[in-house]
């Protein structure tokens, strides 16, 4: 799980029984709705693609609802799914604190549900069924890979001022866990050169490119003493945005290493442009969507609870290996 070049993401899949089902409808009778926090983003578009493809195979009616990072719009999306008489709901929530309210609505409507990406709890404090990744483990591996690359490039030589830049969303635990994974992976593999005192962290609101860019710029301007930066990316956006900020500041890009998470078009663009200072943890978001649909379908049609873990593979990809993979 923590090897540098291969990350096994544990995808936990289970389905909550909202109410006994007397009938076993066929695919054409089913309507599965995915309420997503940001369907315009490449990662979530890939998830939707996986969900749509499996729904089509099963003959299921699929509906995607985009909350566009707005909490109120997300709750309206849940209400819409209920009003449309969804037989199953998958959701990626805008704020995990809303988990109890969302699950109470779906339980009251007797609709089975499963979360995608982010873990939430119901009003009883129990974890909600989830399709996701081991975020700490995957990001620890990304941090380890960056530390090993930094060692090869001579970052950890006496006289260098090396800092870890983390543009975080610390008030959202499922995102902050990624940051901690990166930081631990870097520090524990720096040969004692780096400590927690070398972390420069600052929050932004969403982790998206436009939010991360100005925060990165502020960090860079506040630390002119730094000669080498190692950057932790909550996603590809927050791995790439600091690179643009450093380029604009005229920083020596040979003294920069950044890691993204996801492996979508922002990453392939970096590799296509010859960036050797960037790596990403390439995941399989399509599988998240398809496994959510599969879990709901099998429960509704066969009353089959899905337990345990379904692994999806991911890899740490850099300029030397990116052509071995398929990119959207």
Secondary structure, 3 states (H helix, E strand, C coil): CCCCCEEEEEEECCCCCCCCCCCCCCHHHCEEEEEECCCCCHHHHHHHHHHHHHHHHHCCEEEEEECCCCHHHHHHHHHHHHHCCCCEEEEECCCHHHHHHHHHHHHHCCCEEEEECCCCECCCCCECCEECCCHHHHHHHHHHHHHHHHHHCCCCCCCCCEEEEEEECCCCHHHHHHHHHHHHHHHHCCCCCCCHHHEEEEECCCCCHHHHHHHHHHHHHHCCCCCEEEEECCCHHHHHHHHHHHHHCCCCHHHEEEEEEECCHHHHHHHHCCCCCEEEEECCHHHHHHHHHHHHHHHHHHCCCCCCEEEEEEEEECCCCHHHCCCC
